[in-house]
Amino acid sequence: MPTIRFLASSVLAAVCLNANAAPTPPAIRAEIDGLMAKMSNSGCQFERNGSWHSGADASKHLLRKLDYIEGRRETLQSAEQFIDLAASKSSFSGRSYRVKCGSGETLPSRDWLHRELKTLRATGRQAG
């Protein structure tokens, strides 16, 4: 019986933590989702901790980081804050993320994402 009570209390605690997670405001989330769609569909490569990944894999990774931020009950105030907190460098190593598109130059992901955000806003598109 103690094991069942422990399991039940653990599940209840997890549900309560998720219930208290701070969701990203819809307009900001739409911009982040638009950026992640652009990354996924860009054909660009994303460097994280010395390994190169597809844009789709990078997008999944960054969205997991967004889930983590929300799980800490933090509310993002802008897409720029998401870029600076989650999409610019590794939380593990502190190394900057980089993006390389085709034969173009390798850019810090922060610069690439800020440029793409500006483009999304200029065209009025939120999702890719």
Buried (B, 14 or more C-beta within 10 A) or exposed (E): EEEEEEEEEEEEEEEEEEEEBEEBEEEBBBBBBBBBBBBBEBEBBBBBEEEEBBBBBBBBBBBEBBEEBBEEEBEBEBBBBBBBBBBBBBEEEEEBBBBBBEEEEEBBBBBBBBEBBEEBEEEEBBEB
